[in-house]
Amino acid sequence: MRKMFFFVLAAAALLLMVPAQNAQAQSGSETPKVEIGAHYTLLRFRDFDTTDSGVGGRVTFNLADNIGLEGELNFFPQKRSTSLTSPFLFIDSTRTQGLFGVKTGLRSEKAGIFGKFRPGFVRFGENAVLPGQSFTQFALDFGGVFELYPSRSVALRFDVGDTVIRFGSNFTADGSTFYSNNLQISTGVAFRF
């Protein structure tokens, strides 16, 4: 999976070096400024050997054809069973993820390829071991985005990224702190205004 991730990043970097033809300026159309979308996402918690699926929403404000600011909120409702002796207390809780950042790349009238860099958080809710407690951990999502534009007002989006999560000492039973690299893949649709 790590090789695939680096392949996607290398392909995106090569495409960013190719001179862009501004097909939109030639056709007289302009990139819509606002995109509001919904998506399905998979998050592979590498250190916990589990994959969670969730749903989310995204709002993007396109500053120009090649750069946009975006915010994303995801919810993962599954609760996983862990043993009471596990050093990881909150893997059996629900999770909420918020990411806010930038995407930049190349866009034509029919497709776009972008890199993304979005800091944020993952909030782990209550679990059976520590009822009444929840914790929020720092997260950083970076990777690639591929978009298709079947019409001016609709975008289909595919994301592949590495979501780095900092698990603080309040997260583990033994008080350790560590960073975890986690593969996250999303696919969804957005309406563009």
C-alpha positions in Angstrom: 0.0 0.0 0.0 2.9 2.3 0.7 4.3 1.8 -2.8 0.8 2.6 -4.3 0.7 5.8 -2.2 4.2 6.9 -3.4 3.2 6.0 -7.0 0.1 8.3 -6.8 2.2 11.1 -5.3 4.9 10.8 -8.1 2.2 10.7 -10.8 0.6 13.9 -9.3 4.0 15.6 -9.1 4.8 14.8 -12.8 1.4 16.1 -13.9 2.0 19.3 -12.0 5.2 19.9 -14.0 3.4 19.5 -17.4 2.3 22.9 -18.8 -1.4 23.3 -18.3 -3.7 24.3 -21.2 -6.4 26.5 -20.0 -9.3 24.9 -21.7 -11.8 26.8 -19.6 -10.5 30.2 -20.7 -10.8 29.0 -24.3 -14.4 27.9 -23.9 -15.4 30.9 -21.9 -16.4 28.9 -18.8 -15.2 29.6 -15.4 -14.5 27.2 -12.5 -17.4 27.2 -10.1 -16.3 28.9 -6.8 -18.2 26.7 -4.3 -18.5 22.9 -4.2 -20.7 21.0 -1.6 -20.4 17.3 -1.6 -21.0 14.0 0.2 -18.7 10.9 0.2 -18.0 7.4 1.5 -14.6 6.9 3.1 -12.5 4.0 4.3 -9.8 4.6 7.0 -7.3 1.8 7.6 -6.0 2.1 11.2 -2.6 0.4 10.6 -1.5 0.1 14.2 -4.9 -1.5 15.2 -5.2 -3.8 12.2 -8.7 -2.6 11.4 -10.5 -0.8 8.6 -13.4 1.5 9.3 -15.9 2.9 6.8 -17.8 6.1 7.3 -19.7 8.9 5.6 -18.9 12.6 5.4 -19.4 15.9 3.8 -17.1 18.5 2.2 -17.2 22.2 1.3 -14.6 23.6 -1.1 -14.0 27.2 -2.0 -12.0 27.5 -5.3 -9.8 30.5 -5.1 -8.6 29.9 -8.7 -8.6 27.0 -11.3 -5.6 25.3 -9.6 -6.2 26.0 -5.8 -9.0 25.6 -3.4 -9.6 25.8 0.4 -11.7 23.0 1.8 -13.2 21.6 5.0 -14.3 18.0 5.5 -16.2 16.2 8.3 -16.4 12.4 8.5 -18.2 10.1 10.9 -17.2 6.5 11.6 -20.0 4.8 13.5 -18.5 1.3 14.0 -17.4 0.2 17.5 -14.7 -2.4 17.5 -14.2 -4.9 20.3 -10.8 -4.8 22.1 -9.7 -6.8 25.1 -9.6 -5.1 28.5 -5.8 -5.7 28.5 -5.3 -3.8 25.2 -2.9 -0.8 25.5 -5.3 1.1 23.1 -8.4 2.1 24.9 -10.4 4.0 22.3 -10.4 1.8 19.2 -13.8 0.5 20.3 -15.4 3.9 20.2 -17.1 5.8 17.4 -14.9 8.4 15.7 -15.4 11.8 14.2 -12.8 13.4 11.9 -12.5 17.0 10.8 -9.9 18.2 8.2 -9.4 21.7 6.9 -6.8 22.7 4.4 -5.8 23.3 0.8 -5.8 21.3 -2.5 -3.7 22.5 -5.5 -3.1 21.0 -8.9 -4.3 21.0 -12.5 -7.8 21.3 -13.8 -9.3 21.1 -17.3 -12.9 21.4 -18.3 -13.5 17.6 -17.8 -11.0 16.5 -15.1 -8.6 17.6 -12.4 -5.7 16.2 -10.5 -4.6 17.7 -7.2 -2.4 17.3 -4.2 -4.0 18.0 -0.7 -2.6 19.0 2.6 -5.2 19.2 5.5 -4.5 19.3 9.2 -7.4 18.5 11.6 -8.5 16.1 14.3 -9.9 12.7 15.1 -12.3 12.6 18.1 -12.7 9.2 19.8 -16.0 9.0 21.7 -16.9 7.1 24.8 -16.1 3.4 25.2 -16.8 0.6 27.6 -13.5 0.8 29.4 -13.7 4.5 30.3 -17.3 5.6 30.2 -18.0 9.3 30.1 -14.5 10.1 28.6 -13.6 11.0 25.0 -10.4 12.3 23.5 -9.5 14.4 20.5 -6.2 13.6 18.7 -4.3 15.7 16.1 -4.5 14.4 12.5 -2.9 15.4 9.2 -4.2 14.2 5.8 -2.0 14.6 2.7 -2.3 12.8 -0.6 -3.9 13.0 -4.1 -7.3 13.9 -5.5 -8.7 13.0 -8.9 -11.9 14.7 -10.1 -14.2 14.2 -13.1 -16.6 16.9 -14.2 -19.5 15.2 -16.2 -21.2 18.7 -16.2 -20.4 22.2 -15.0 -22.5 21.7 -11.9 -21.4 18.1 -10.8 -18.0 16.7 -9.8 -17.1 13.1 -9.0 -14.2 12.9 -6.6 -11.7 10.2 -5.7 -9.2 10.7 -2.8 -6.2 8.6 -1.7 -4.2 9.9 1.3 -2.1 9.2 4.3 -3.9 10.3 7.5 -1.3 10.7 10.2 -2.8 10.6 13.7 -1.0 11.6 16.9 -2.1 9.3 19.7 -1.3 11.1 22.9 -0.6 9.7 26.3 -4.3 10.1 27.3 -5.2 7.6 24.6 -3.2 4.6 25.7 -3.3 2.6 28.9 0.5 2.7 29.3 0.8 6.5 28.8 2.8 6.3 25.6 2.6 8.7 22.7 3.0 7.7 19.1 2.2 8.8 15.5 0.4 6.4 13.2 0.3 6.6 9.3 -3.1 5.4 8.1 -4.4 4.9 4.5 -7.6 6.7 3.8 -9.6 6.4 0.6 -12.8 8.4 -0.3 -15.2 8.6 -3.2 -18.1 11.0 -3.6 -20.0 13.5 -5.5 -20.2 17.3 -5.2 -22.5 20.0 -6.6 -20.7 23.0 -7.9 -22.0 26.6 -7.8 
